[in-house]
């Protein structure tokens, strides 16, 4: 198959269905907008695997509830970047193995999980996610959009693209006392968050630290204050959402902010 063949069908990151439009990333930082195709390999996990519905190293929890569905991927360490890539979107297409590839298709998936290395096996013989391999672990429902399941370990090409989301950025607040943890999800544009600030109605802007994945934390007294957030993505674009959570906000609740352009 000619690698220059136009791929017109995308799997939106908010569902596991193929859509008919493709919006590629604009030029920007290397982590946010890789417009060139790069080689990698992909495997899949079965529909009965609990990763289909909950969990993941990015901290999103219930992937269906958060809007990611089965259009998700676990990344090898070389791509996962200790969680910094969480929320980023990748377009993936099958190459080389023409007897297994479904021609003329590609999918878009969101990074939601981590593929741990297996140093007991060689990188080219079972240790698929060992450094420096670029490896994607897909739900079988996504894998079968681009290849027949019998392919098992499949040569692919991938590139970073902008994420398309519906609704605003979600801020899910958790914690206790003066410790606050905020899960940031449903992020459009580059998708992967690199910096967060929080502001109470009686405070200035406070930088948050990455706890793990896309969970960010801060130690401060913010009870009884409306909360605002400033979020910066890997392409340097920032978005400020004022008074996202009202004065009477509660732990465990998700609040909607503005949305990044895409």
Helices and strands as residue ranges (DSSP letters): E 10-11, E 18-19, E 38-45, G 50-52, E 72-75, H 77-80, G 81-83, E 89-94, E 107-114, E 135-139, H 140-143, G 149-151, E 154-161, E 170-176, E 179-185, E 193-200, E 205-212, E 215-219, E 227-233, E 238-245, E 254-256
